[in-house]
């Protein structure tokens, strides 16, 4: 099988970041996993998620791009003793976590970009877990830009690890699994929800002009583009838009997510002006402005999901009942998703507390038909 045919077959078995995280949690103390995936899609977030799932383990981050051979182990002279001559020992770098007495989760980031000498020096820790607690988890990450596993490791080393390709999230997965909990600006969320092409892989696009939003190796002049990572960076600019002129905001967005994405997002920034202030919903839920634009309504819901506290859930429910049923369902499904995620140790305590509010429980009883499909 040629390398191109192998890559095409492997792509059929790409997994999401959430699936990869679960796989590492289950077998990472026995098997070393190398995650190969698109840039900016959340591979580095796996360490943080695993740390929440496994509170008994200490997270340890090792960035290969900043290391040279001398950064991994340094020589130390061992003085002569009775019957033994003076010799040199090698002391590992603290960043590897070998000094920690309990189990660790060692993430070796950007392994594909490491100096070849660094890769060789790391093999003993990566493959044999030398010096680590027996329950420690070790995994590596690299981008799809590395064209083959053979380029990363010699065959005998490759034969001792598991290579897993991760796919980009869908727009819905990114919003539900990351954006809401991360406090991404509601305007960004609304834009992403209506533009699923933002999450296409360049492998799905034969010509760069077919999708001007994303990275494509055949478009080297496209220096800024949309990824989940740059979406989060652009969200920081959106949150400061009241202090920026339109010109400044557009320049910042273009330099973060690219020209095509910045122009598209600008329309949603204008729609965001229809949103009522959060304090209006808290103080006067019966009269607070309800947007006429569906996109603005979605922005209101997502903003609430990121900020709601139990003490003003009653006000929100009163306001929410004035919104279209689809918007009410959007809020309720996000709350249910938060409850489901709590079973994996990823609880959003604010949203879980919403479910204990009498006002919300009464709303659920009145709108039980929305969840009837789940019982079939």
Secondary structure, DSSP 4 states (H G I P E B T S, - for coil): --HHHHHHHHHTT-B-HHHHHHHHHHHTTTSEEEEEE-TTSSTTHHHHHHHHH-TTSEEEEEEGGG--GGGTEEEEEEPPBTTB--EEEEEE-GGG-TT-SS-EEEEEETGGGS-HHHHHHHHHHHHH-TTS-TT-EEEEEEETTS--HHHHS-HHHHTTEEEEEBPPPPHHHHIIIIIHHHT--HHHHHHHHT-GGGG--GGG-SSGGG-TTS--TT-TT--S---HHHHHHHHHHHTTGGGS-HHHHHHHHHHHH-HHHHHHHHHHHHHGGGSPPHHHHHH-TTTS---SSHHHHHHHHHHHHHH--GGGHHHHHHHHTTS-HHHHHHHHHHHHHHHHHGGGT---HHHHHHTT-HHHHHHHHHTGGGGGGGG-
